[in-house]
Amino acid sequence: MAKSKKLGGSWILWLILQIFFGAITGFVARLIKGHILSGILYLLTGGFFAIGWIVDIISLLVHHDYVWLWSK
């Protein structure tokens, strides 16, 4: 199983960006991880109608990364 790409930078910075710029930060994180289609859907739906935004924040707090984005 291939290892997931790291986002780079501090997880605290990603957390702050996720809190204040939710859909845009989630979109960028998905693009970095190579999930282009889910990134576009995330951006167009406002973070999957805010549910994904909350999951992203919890994931960053607990795991210090977007653990739900596995590598291809």
Sequence and secondary structure as in RCSB ss.txt:
>XXXX:A:sequence
MAKSKKLGGSWILWLILQIFFGAITGFVARLIKGHILSGILYLLTGGFFAIGWIVDIISLLVHHDYVWLWSK
>XXXX:A:secstr
        S HHHHHHHHHHSHHHHHHHHHHHHT HHHHHHHHHTHHHHTHHHHHHHHHHHHHSS TT    
